[in-house]
């Protein structure tokens, strides 16, 4: 068991519940069981002391019980296209070591939780294609390591908070196609983010003139995709 570093079972036609013994592999770094009709209990995950990447997209996950005990080695979680609904489970916010979170294409609803700012190592946050409502919270500006923010195709409304200017490392931003009341107000200049390569804010209700200093720090020699 100590020689196993990867478990790759994507699309194997598995069904039922993955046995908790899966976490008894102390050297496994990558566990990939996406595209199977399975659920799993995260109780005991702390025993997978080398786990870095957890792929469980397109499964039958409904909760994250036990995930808060994840080893400090865990850096990526892929939980897109599952059966989550309601609020984001609070267990997620305990994972201050995780850098990439993929939870798009679920059935989450309600407001974006301010507790997400507790994930201080977060670099990529993918929450698109859910049913989140309310504003894009100002606390998002506290996640200063964020490089990708994708919350398109939800039910968000109101103005983009000025705190988004604190995301100086931001490379990709997707706020597009909000259903319902949509995002509105004026666009920020994104003038502190010199690394931006893609902005999609289309399908909303923004108004007013574009800021004169829009993307002013982006190198003019670099290509950038802007969809308004």
Buried (B, 14 or more C-beta within 10 A) or exposed (E): EEEEEEBEBBEEEBEEEBEBEBBEBBBBBBBBBBBBEBBBBBEBBBBBBBBBBBBBBBBBBBBBEBBBBBBEEBBBBBBBBBEBEEBBBEBBBBBEBBBBBBBBBBEBBBEBBEBBBBBEEBBBBBBBBBBBBBBBBBBBBBBEBBBBBBBBBBBBBBBBBEBBBBBEBBBBBBBBBBEEBBBBBEBBBBBBBBBBBBBBBBBBEBEEEEBEEBBBBBEEEEEBEBEE
